[in-house]
Amino acid sequence: MHPQRKKRLHLIIFLVLAVTAAVGLAMYSLSQNINLFQTPTQIANGEVPPGRTIRAGGLVVAGSVERDSEGLGVIFRVTDGQSEVPIYYEGILPDLFREGQGIVALGQINNDGMFVASEVLAKHDENYMPPEVQAALDQAHKDGKASMQEAMENAREEADY
Amino acid sequence: MLDTAMLHLPEIGQFALIMAFIMAVLQVIVPLVGVNRGQLWLMGYARPLAVGQSLFLVISLVLLATSFVMDDFSVAYVAANSNSLLPTPYKISAVWGAHEGSLLLWVTMLGLWSVAVALLSRSLPLDMVARVLSIMGMVSVGFILFTLETSNPFARHLPSPPQEGGDLNPLLQDFGLIVHPPTLYMGYVGLSVAFAFALAALMSGRLDAAWARWSRPWTTAAWIFLTVGIALGSWWAYYELGWGGWWFWDPVENASLMPWLVATALLHSLAVTEKRGLFKSWTVLLAIFAFSLSLLGTFLVRSGVLTSVHAFASDPERGVFILALLGICVGGSLLLYAMKAPTVASVGRYEVVSRETALLVNNLLLVVMALAVLTGTLYPLVYDFMGLGKLSVGAAWFNTMFVPLTIALAVLMGFGAMSRWKSDSVSRLASQLWLAGLLAVVFAIVVALVVSEVVSASVVVGLGISFWLVFATFADIWKKARGRVSKIPSLGVSYLGMVIAHLGVAVSIIGVTMVANFSIEKSVRMAPGQVETLGDYQFEFTEAGTIDGPNYTSQATRFNLYKEGKLIEVLTAEKRRYHARGSIMTEAAIDVTLFRDVYLSMGESLEDGSWGMRLQVKPFMRWVWLGAIFMSVGGLMAVLDKRYRRRRKKESLA
């Protein structure tokens, strides 16, 4: 082989190996570090195993925020309109955290079905709804409608008898 | 009352914007026709048209600012983003506080860069000037059209305008937000100059050292703005968001980091192209990617496709428009590249151990970093698009990718800056640098032992690569100056600029290492009179009260900060409620020294008069941004090097 070509071939092989290694490393660590978003309904249905780090979110249920009398612990519930999930967090809540606001939290479900958050995010803009929360609300709304329709149809069928 | 002339200001502003659009269209067509027909008088129109276009853009921007200052709430954009109580400097910065105005600022800056090219290109052949300005005109046409079609800032609320405006988002009512967006935009848009130069060179088939030399100072200038813009954004997020974090791997931060990484690669690749006539097509490709990534950044921020702290309410139509612009820009330039690049031959040889190789590896590392950021940023989008669900890529992932690449890059920098063009030898480099390497390792271990009882690998490595960079750089200066301090100034402004920029990298890495490893914080419930200890510091909660601001009222807490029993500072943290929107903002109190920040911010008010407080001590925080200042100063020195001007003079004589 021409020495120039050989040199180029070596370079290409080196590059391909380097890129493969980089992509492999990236994909491996990506699989370790992604946090799936789960809706309150999915959590309430037990679709999420305890101990796995996920993101959960929804609207903060009015009147559900309870604080510790000592320390900075707080418990509140979030809803997607269909199911509610209790969230425990210890620390400073963001400025835009309030009842009725869409929030996203990062954490794990414990064995009692409580979501223990290590981080609670609310966004900069009070009119802004996190897209995940919006999608969860829409999904629950759709599911709710579907199940209501089903119930109505069942009732109608029963009435027909 | 507003008088009649004033009532028409927004219309005049819009008219000016339309005029600018017409000028931009002419700026695209006339010079190109001139180039094709070889008619100098047509090419000669490029400069006056660029000046005219930007004049109209400036008029338009000034009129929008005037509407803000005069509280003309009949303009929908003003009504949505200002308020009569807003202090005047913030009324002006509110111009770029939301989408429409930031776009206008974006195109105006593009106009100003075109004018700069028009005025500072006396030594360039006229056909190159014509091509470059024509290409910049194309970008301008796209974005002015976008502004006029989807995001007109001059649209009116008629017939019944509101009496009062909705106010500027309180987060943006801050000095950092007056300066951060314009600086960052200058950087984004400045990359269009490098892009236009690259495409112009491709079109003319003159991808040579002269092209690289013209392109270099412009690329460096844009890179300086990007560097400062990113640092300002980080600094703003640090003190304004109240969390004390300085980088969140948020999609919008990533959007600014990607073009920076590629622009950094471009700077180094241009050096090779200028000095050695190599890597030409690679350099062109980097110029295309750098600008495309800044467009992608604009798309990500403006389309709202990503969950981000910056994602303000957005509009899908706009996203589609920007995506189309991005597609045309990337597609068109890559097509041109595919047609023309095969005719470009890089001549010249270099050995495996040489400065060329070092810079090539530097480029690869920087591009891989940019790709990693791109992957992490777009992965959730692709995942969602395929219907697999919603997810986020955590900061941990970005750190895993970034830390090893940064280490490799820093190690390489020590060798690269000292290596010779064409051919060098491992033994020569080793003989020059073994002492620097040894000292770096020893110092890193000693310092790590001094600062904490537990020596962690990450501290030793972080400090080690920083010290290595510093010592290797000094070894190089020592060698080049032949051991005489008096000779250092004669080494050349460009070279010293590089030295300072590289030292800046070391300074930033030291800052990041120290902050990441030795920051301490705690969130506590505190009542007035209570004292909390964090590290060497005592925080005494002395009083709580209220403060009245111009357009807000804040609940405030005052603390005495003691170190080893001695009062060193009185800190006042605030929690502001802005009247117009009723929104609440945390104002952290920060005590700053070069070697540590003490950061105090308020959480919620709890019953019995106590507050949730967040206390933090962050060693070497300032160094993170100080490094960016070093890099910018280094870049500035490189731009100002007489070399560029002197050579141009020679060329114009020839």
Contacts between the chains, C-beta under 8 A, distances in Angstrom:
chain1	res1	chain2	res2	distance
A	18	B	364	7.5
A	22	B	368	5.6
A	22	B	372	7.9
A	25	B	401	7.6
A	26	B	372	6.1
A	26	B	375	6.1
A	26	B	401	6.2
A	29	B	397	5.7
A	29	B	400	4.6
A	29	B	401	6.9
A	30	B	375	7.6
A	30	B	376	7.6
A	30	B	379	6.7
A	30	B	393	6.8
A	30	B	397	6.1
A	32	B	397	7.7
A	33	B	393	6.5
A	33	B	394	4.9
A	33	B	396	4.9
A	33	B	397	3.7
A	33	B	400	7.1
A	34	B	379	7.5
A	34	B	391	4.8
A	34	B	392	7.1
A	34	B	393	5.7
A	34	B	394	7.2
A	34	B	397	7.4
A	35	B	391	6.0
A	35	B	392	5.3
A	35	B	394	5.8
A	36	B	389	5.8
A	36	B	390	7.1
A	36	B	391	4.7
A	37	B	389	6.8
A	37	B	390	3.8
A	37	B	391	6.1
A	37	B	392	7.2
A	55	B	390	7.9
A	55	B	391	7.6
A	55	B	392	6.1
A	67	B	606	6.5
A	67	B	607	7.9
A	69	B	607	7.6
A	70	B	525	7.0
A	71	B	525	5.6
A	72	B	523	5.6
A	72	B	524	7.2
A	72	B	525	5.5
A	72	B	603	7.1
A	72	B	612	5.0
A	90	B	523	7.7
A	91	B	523	4.6
A	91	B	603	7.7
A	91	B	612	7.8
A	91	B	614	8.0
A	92	B	523	5.1
A	92	B	601	7.6
A	92	B	603	3.4
A	92	B	604	7.3
A	92	B	612	5.2
A	92	B	613	8.0
A	92	B	614	5.1
A	93	B	603	6.7
A	93	B	604	6.2
A	93	B	612	8.0
A	95	B	242	7.1
A	95	B	575	7.8
A	95	B	583	7.8
A	95	B	584	4.7
A	95	B	585	6.1
A	95	B	586	5.5
A	96	B	583	7.4
A	96	B	584	7.4
A	104	B	307	7.7
A	123	B	309	6.5
A	123	B	311	7.2
A	124	B	169	7.0
A	124	B	171	5.4
A	124	B	309	5.5
A	124	B	310	7.3
A	124	B	312	7.4
A	125	B	169	6.4
A	125	B	311	8.0
A	125	B	312	5.0
A	125	B	313	6.6
A	126	B	581	6.8
A	126	B	583	5.6
A	127	B	313	5.6
A	128	B	311	6.5
A	128	B	312	6.3
A	128	B	313	5.9
A	130	B	307	5.7
A	131	B	304	7.8
A	131	B	307	5.7
A	131	B	390	7.6
A	132	B	307	6.6
A	132	B	390	4.7
A	135	B	390	6.6
